[in-house]
Amino acid sequence: MSELTYPVVISPLTHDDGGGFAATVPDLPGCMSDGETPEEALVNVRDAIDAWIAMARELGHAVPAPSRTLQRAVG
């Protein structure tokens, strides 16, 4: 698991969506994870970032640079 350098947006999931929290990475399209708590979602999204970057490199795609630092939007 790498150091977190990409901004992450953490937001609550509705009960209909299973509850917990979603963590999305705006700089990496489709990169997301979730967890029961904001902290768990953040830990899980680190693995998703690593997997996203590894797949992009494997496919020969460019990996975008992080646009800014970590964000946390929990409401």
N, C-alpha and C positions, 0 to 999 in steps of 0.2 A: 504494500500500500504506500503510495507516494504522499509527499507533503501536499496539502490542499492549497492549490494556487488559483483555481477557477472559482468564480463567484457561484454560490449556491443559494437558491431560494427555497426556503422551507415553509410549507403552508399546511394547515390542518386539512384532513380529508373528512368528508361528510360521513355520517353513519351509513348511508346507502353505498358509499364507496369503501366501506370496511373500517372506517375510523383510522386513527393514527395520524401520521404525518407523511407528506410527500416531499421529496427533495429533488429539485430539478436543476440542471446545469445549462443555463441559457446559451453559453458559448459552444456547447456540444449538442447539436440537434438530436433529440431522442434519448439523451442521457438522463436517466432518472432512477430513483429508488424510493423506498419508503421504510417506515418503522413505526413501532408503537409510540415512541417518544421522539421529540425533535433530535435529541442526541443520537438515538439509534438510527434515525433516517440519515443523519450526517455521516455516521460511521459506514453505513451501507452504501451511500452514494460515492464514497471514496473508491470502493471496489468497482463500482459502475464506471467511474472516470477512468480507472486503470484499464478496464476491459474495452472501453470505447476507444481509447488511444491506441491500445494494442491492435485492435481490429482495423482501425484507420491505417496504421502503418503497414499491417499485413496486406491490405488492399492497395497500398501505394497512394493513399489519399493524404492530403495535407492535414496537419493537426493545428487548429487555430490557437493563437496565443491567448492567454487569459485577458479579458477586457478590463477587469478591475478586481478588487479584493472581495473577500467573503461577505455575503449579506445574510441576514436572518430576518425573515418576515413571518412571524408567528402571530396569529390573530385569534 
